[in-house]
Amino acid sequence: MTDSLAIRKPELKDTCYVFTMSQKNRMMVTASSRQAEKQGIHVPMVLADAKALVPDILAFDEKIDFNQKLLFRIAKWAIRYSPNVAVELPDGIVLDSTGCAHLFGGEEKYLKNILSKLEQFGYYCLGGLSDSIGTSWAIARFGHKLPIIPSGQQYNALLNLPPVALRLTQPVIERLHKLGFDKIGKFIQMPASILRRRFGTEMLSRLGQALGTEEEAFTPIIFKAPYQERLVCLEPIKTRSAIEIGIEKLLELLCKRLSKEGQGIRLADLQCYRLDGKITEIQIGTNQSTHNIKHLTKLFGLKIDKIAPGLGIELLILTASKTEQVLIEQEKLWGGNFGLEDQNLAQLLDRLAGKVGHQAIKRYIPQAHYWPERSLRQAITLDEKTEIKWQKANPRPMEMLHNPAAIKVTAPIPDYPPLSFRYKEELHWVKKADGPERIEQEWWLSQGEHRDYYILEDDKGCRYWVFRSGHYNEDTSEWFLHGFFA
């Protein structure tokens, strides 16, 4: 039997408000707060009549699925108290509290902690905790004394509650009231055959669910991630060293699971749940899948400064959001393991990416194109390979402009390199030159003229890669700077 906690009807605390919708050219009240109900406002009521009773009442246009979205947001927040949380439409959430209450000092402190936090956020809620979802649901809505029902005491807790507390349909409830059954205790001891004949199988099913003798479906809205670990802090943590210890413990648990299944981390997210209800998150990524705890701890250590603990962190959740199979390469006995297969290279790139960002580190591989700016592309992974070979016949610059920059050139007769050129208002006198190298596009992509490339070295010893577009013409020839040599 599992422990269940039901929380009922979150409302803005101490606020008199209603939700309205237009019907027959009039604004009608479709939902109201407890404060509004205490002052005589009910559903349905014309908004003008409601304002006559309470002039300063707050009115909001009813939004589609507003209550449902609010419940889902609260249920997502409540994941810190239980890994399994479900929404109980239209006005509640249910938590599977089995094995959770002792982490907060017992059931009483557990329930008080949840309701007080919601109250701090401005919501007024009621809760009930028992061995079954049915009894917890009933106590949260109709219980007026004890919100926590001792184990095995569901029967006694239900005796003085109205039949509606069993979540029965309206026709069954009306039939019960006609027969004078205004409390569950008046019919709970009746034989099952009589209840089935008079009120159908629904009555027996709901009674069984409330008493815990019949199982009830429970579908959490947020499923536990395949690779996820949680660490509840006994006391809120704020220091860097405490966060590092928490991360290391989570990585030990997570990597142990991953290594058994031959999986490694490519992306990992750390969520930090703060006392004030806010969630801070950091993410790391690796070039190759790994479950190396020491390496992953270093990557998280580079980003701990981005965590704002506020008043303190009470829960840490580590999730491996992207995993891949770990491929163990056969290392050579002599000479070491060099190249892209070297794990030290992958780990070095991971640490650099943690400092400067993944976008600052790029690897390129060749493509089947003649045009220089299209002859290469960025590799998706560190170990991505291609059958196309790099062009080695002529040197290429280490840095190439994405869009060639127009320059002004002084050049003699055709096919001779420039004597000087001006780039960004700076004049460069050419001391050495090599070329031309003619490059044309593929015939099926031919658009525009061919290019004649030259390698130029200026009087300061800097080397450039420039080209003339098309054949030489004293009036119409255009020159461009395309790259810089080291």
BELZI-V246139 format. One record per residue. N is the residue number from 1. PSI is psi as a letter, one per 30 degrees, with the letter a starting at -180 (999 if undefined). Layout:
N;PSI / N;PSI
This chain:
1;k / 2;l / 3;k / 4;k / 5;k / 6;k / 7;k / 8;k / 9;i / 10;k / 11;l / 12;k / 13;k / 14;h / 15;k / 16;j / 17;l / 18;l / 19;k / 20;l / 21;k / 22;k / 23;k / 24;h / 25;g / 26;k / 27;j / 28;k / 29;k / 30;f / 31;k / 32;l / 33;l / 34;e / 35;e / 36;e / 37;e / 38;f / 39;g / 40;g / 41;k / 42;l / 43;k / 44;k / 45;k / 46;k / 47;e / 48;e / 49;e / 50;e / 51;f / 52;e / 53;e / 54;j / 55;e / 56;g / 57;k / 58;k / 59;k / 60;k / 61;k / 62;k / 63;k / 64;k / 65;g / 66;e / 67;e / 68;e / 69;e / 70;e / 71;e / 72;e / 73;e / 74;e / 75;e / 76;e / 77;e / 78;f / 79;f / 80;f / 81;f / 82;k / 83;f / 84;j / 85;k / 86;l / 87;k / 88;j / 89;k / 90;g / 91;h / 92;l / 93;l / 94;k / 95;k / 96;j / 97;g / 98;k / 99;g / 100;e / 101;e / 102;f / 103;f / 104;g / 105;g / 106;l / 107;e / 108;e / 109;e / 110;e / 111;e / 112;e / 113;e / 114;e / 115;e / 116;e / 117;e / 118;e / 119;e / 120;e / 121;f / 122;g / 123;k / 124;j / 125;l / 126;k / 127;l / 128;k / 129;k / 130;a / 131;f / 132;l / 133;e / 134;e / 135;e / 136;e / 137;e / 138;e / 139;e / 140;f / 141;e / 142;f / 143;k / 144;f / 145;d / 146;j / 147;f / 148;k / 149;k / 150;l / 151;k / 152;g / 153;g / 154;e / 155;e / 156;e / 157;f / 158;f / 159;e / 160;g / 161;l / 162;l / 163;f / 164;f / 165;f / 166;g / 167;h / 168;l / 169;l / 170;e / 171;e / 172;e / 173;e / 174;e / 175;e / 176;e / 177;e / 178;e / 179;g / 180;g / 181;i / 182;f / 183;k / 184;e / 185;f / 186;f / 187;f / 188;f / 189;f / 190;k / 191;k / 192;e / 193;e / 194;e / 195;e / 196;e / 197;e / 198;e / 199;g / 200;l / 201;f / 202;e / 203;e / 204;e / 205;e / 206;e / 207;e / 208;e / 209;e / 210;e / 211;f / 212;g / 213;f / 214;k / 215;k / 216;k / 217;k / 218;j / 219;j / 220;k / 221;f / 222;j / 223;k / 224;k / 225;k / 226;e / 227;j / 228;k / 229;k / 230;k / 231;j / 232;k / 233;k / 234;e / 235;k / 236;k / 237;k / 238;f / 239;l / 240;e / 241;e / 242;e / 243;e / 244;e / 245;e / 246;e / 247;e / 248;e / 249;e / 250;e / 251;e / 252;e / 253;e / 254;e / 255;f / 256;e / 257;e / 258;e / 259;e / 260;e / 261;g / 262;g / 263;l / 264;l / 265;k / 266;e / 267;k / 268;k / 269;k / 270;j / 271;k / 272;j / 273;j / 274;l / 275;e / 276;g / 277;f / 278;l / 279;k / 280;k / 281;k / 282;l / 283;k / 284;l / 285;l / 286;l / 287;f / 288;k / 289;k / 290;l / 291;h / 292;j / 293;e / 294;e / 295;e / 296;e / 297;e / 298;e / 299;e / 300;e / 301;f / 302;f / 303;g / 304;e / 305;f / 306;f / 307;k / 308;j / 309;f / 310;b / 311;f / 312;l / 313;k / 314;f / 315;k / 316;k / 317;k / 318;k / 319;k / 320;j / 321;f / 322;k / 323;l / 324;l / 325;k / 326;j / 327;j / 328;j / 329;k / 330;j / 331;l / 332;k / 333;e / 334;k / 335;f / 336;a / 337;j / 338;l / 339;a / 340;f / 341;f / 342;k / 343;e / 344;e / 345;e / 346;e / 347;e / 348;e / 349;e / 350;e / 351;e / 352;e / 353;e / 354;f / 355;e / 356;f / 357;k / 358;f / 359;f / 360;f / 361;k / 362;k / 363;k / 364;k / 365;l / 366;l / 367;l / 368;i / 369;k / 370;e / 371;k / 372;e / 373;f / 374;g / 375;g / 376;l / 377;l / 378;k / 379;k / 380;e / 381;l / 382;e / 383;g / 384;k / 385;l / 386;l / 387;f / 388;k / 389;l / 390;k / 391;j / 392;f / 393;e / 394;k / 395;k / 396;k / 397;l / 398;e / 399;k / 400;k / 401;k / 402;e / 403;j / 404;k / 405;k / 406;k / 407;l / 408;k / 409;k / 410;j / 411;k / 412;b / 413;l / 414;k / 415;g / 416;k / 417;l / 418;l / 419;f / 420;l / 421;l / 422;k / 423;k / 424;h / 425;g / 426;k / 427;k / 428;k / 429;k / 430;k / 431;e / 432;l / 433;l / 434;k / 435;a / 436;l / 437;j / 438;k / 439;k / 440;l / 441;l / 442;k / 443;f / 444;f / 445;g / 446;j / 447;k / 448;l / 449;l / 450;l / 451;k / 452;j / 453;k / 454;k / 455;j / 456;k / 457;k / 458;a / 459;f / 460;g / 461;g / 462;k / 463;k / 464;l / 465;j / 466;l / 467;l / 468;k / 469;j / 470;a / 471;l / 472;k / 473;k / 474;f / 475;e / 476;f / 477;k / 478;k / 479;k / 480;k / 481;k / 482;f / 483;l / 484;k / 485;l / 486;999
